[in-house]
Amino acid sequence: MHGGCETIIHGLRATLDLHPDWVVLQVDIQNAFNTVFWEALFHEPCAATGSLDQLFPFVRSFYAHRLPLFFSHCFREDEVSLLSSESSTRQEDPLGGALFALAHLRALRIVASEHPLCLFPSLADDTHIVGPLESVVAAFHGLEGHLLAMGLAIQPTK
C-alpha cells in the first residue's frame, strides 16, 4: 500500500490524542517470511469461502511439494549443496506477501477478539498493539503464543 507506514503513524498519533492514557507497543516478527510454517500459509486459502477459496488450488500447486534449494559454498565454487524447502514463503513468489498477510491476519483476528480494548494496525510483519497498558501487555503475550504456533518469533530488540 502506498503510504502505508505514514497512514499507520498518523492513525497512531490521532488515537493517542483521543486516548492519552493508552500506550503503543511495536512488534516486529523476526525473519518472518523465512520461518512461517506452510500450514499457517495454507490455512486461510484452504478454509476460505467466496472468491478466496478459488486461490487454494493455485497456491497448492506452488507449495504442495518440497522444492530443492541449491547453493554453492563460498570457498569451493565447484561444490554445490542441496537443501529442502519445507517452510516459509518462496523467494521471489509474488504471492508470498499476500500469503503471509493472510496467516498473520488470522492470528491478529484471534488476539483482537480476545482483547477488544486493543487496536492492531499492521503492515507486513510489523504490528502495533494500541490500548490501555494492561490490555496491551496481555494482547502481546497472546499474539506471541499464536505467532510461535505459526513458526514465528518476535524480534526482541526492535
C-alpha positions in Angstrom: 0.0 0.0 0.0 1.4 3.4 -1.0 1.9 5.5 2.1 1.0 2.6 4.4 3.6 3.4 7.1 2.6 7.1 7.1 -1.1 6.1 7.4 -0.3 3.9 10.4 1.8 6.7 12.1 -0.9 9.3 11.6 -3.5 6.9 12.9 -1.5 6.1 16.0 -1.0 9.8 16.7 -4.7 10.5 16.3 -5.6 7.6 18.6 -3.2 8.7 21.3 -4.6 12.2 21.0 -8.0 10.8 21.8 -6.7 8.4 24.5 -3.6 10.0 26.1 -3.5 7.2 28.7 -3.1 4.5 26.1 0.3 3.0 25.0 1.7 1.7 21.8 3.8 -1.4 21.6 5.6 -2.1 18.3 6.0 -5.8 17.5 8.4 -6.9 14.8 8.4 -10.6 13.7 11.9 -12.0 13.4 12.8 -13.3 9.9 9.0 -13.6 9.3 8.8 -14.5 5.7 11.5 -17.1 6.0 10.2 -19.0 9.1 6.4 -19.1 8.8 5.1 -22.7 8.7 3.4 -23.8 5.5 0.3 -24.9 7.4 -0.2 -21.3 8.6 0.2 -20.1 5.0 -2.4 -22.6 3.7 -5.0 -22.3 6.5 -6.8 -19.2 5.2 -6.9 -20.0 1.5 -7.9 -23.6 2.3 -10.7 -22.6 4.7 -11.9 -19.6 2.8 -15.3 -19.3 1.1 -16.2 -17.0 -1.7 -13.6 -15.9 -4.2 -10.6 -16.6 -1.9 -11.3 -20.4 -1.9 -10.5 -20.4 -5.6 -7.0 -19.3 -4.8 -6.2 -22.5 -2.9 -5.6 -24.9 -5.8 -3.2 -22.3 -7.3 -1.3 -21.8 -4.1 -1.2 -25.6 -3.5 0.4 -26.1 -7.0 3.4 -24.0 -5.8 3.7 -25.1 -2.2 2.4 -28.7 -2.0 5.8 -30.2 -2.7 9.2 -29.6 -1.2 11.5 -27.9 -3.6 15.2 -28.3 -3.7 17.3 -25.2 -2.9 20.7 -25.2 -4.4 23.6 -23.2 -3.1 27.3 -23.1 -3.7 29.9 -22.9 -1.0 31.9 -19.7 -0.6 35.3 -21.3 -0.7 34.6 -24.1 -3.1 32.6 -22.8 -6.0 32.6 -26.2 -7.7 30.8 -27.8 -4.7 27.0 -27.4 -4.6 24.8 -28.4 -1.7 21.1 -29.1 -1.7 18.5 -28.1 0.9 14.8 -28.9 1.0 12.4 -26.1 1.2 9.8 -27.0 3.9 8.6 -23.8 5.4 8.3 -20.1 4.6 7.2 -18.2 1.5 9.2 -18.9 -1.6 11.8 -16.4 -2.7 10.5 -14.1 -5.4 7.0 -15.5 -5.1 4.6 -12.7 -6.0 2.0 -14.4 -3.7 4.5 -14.6 -0.8 3.4 -11.3 0.8 -0.3 -12.0 0.5 0.0 -15.5 1.9 2.0 -14.2 4.9 -0.5 -11.4 5.4 -3.4 -13.9 5.4 -1.6 -16.1 8.0 -0.7 -13.0 10.1 -4.3 -11.7 9.8 -5.7 -14.9 11.3 -3.5 -14.6 14.4 -4.4 -10.9 14.7 -8.1 -11.6 14.4 -8.0 -14.2 17.2 -6.0 -11.9 19.5 -8.2 -8.9 18.7 -11.3 -10.9 19.7 -9.7 -11.8 23.0 -8.6 -8.2 23.7 -11.3 -5.9 22.4 -9.8 -2.8 24.1 -6.8 -3.0 21.8 -6.2 -2.0 18.2 -3.7 -3.8 15.9 -2.6 -1.6 13.0 -0.2 -3.7 10.9 1.8 -3.6 7.7 3.6 -6.7 6.5 5.4 -8.2 9.6 5.2 -5.0 11.7 2.4 -4.8 14.1 1.4 -2.2 16.7 -0.7 -3.0 19.7 -2.5 0.1 21.0 -4.7 0.4 24.1 -4.6 0.5 27.8 -1.3 -0.7 29.2 -2.6 -3.9 30.9 -4.6 -4.9 27.8 -1.6 -4.3 25.5 0.6 -6.5 27.7 -2.0 -9.3 27.7 -2.5 -8.9 24.0 1.2 -9.1 23.3 1.5 -12.4 25.2 -1.5 -13.7 23.3 0.0 -12.7 20.0 3.3 -14.1 20.9 1.7 -17.5 21.5 -0.2 -17.5 18.2 2.9 -16.5 16.3 5.0 -19.3 17.9 2.4 -21.8 16.8 3.0 -20.5 13.2 6.8 -20.9 13.4 7.3 -17.2 14.1 9.2 -15.4 16.8 9.1 -11.8 18.0 12.3 -9.7 17.4 13.1 -8.7 21.0 15.5 -5.9 20.2 13.3 -3.7 17.9 
